[in-house]
């Protein structure tokens, strides 16, 4: 059974979309060198946490 449309996953998906937009705004500009990751922590088909990290490389 899919849990894609449960209330928690729909809420977390909206949060994920906002987070991705924020990360993109931060990294997709001249002068940024590094990595960005977004990690979904899932338990029994339900998104529990969304973790983001941005690591800059100093040149």
Order of alpha helices (4+ residues) and beta strands (2+ residues): alpha-beta-beta
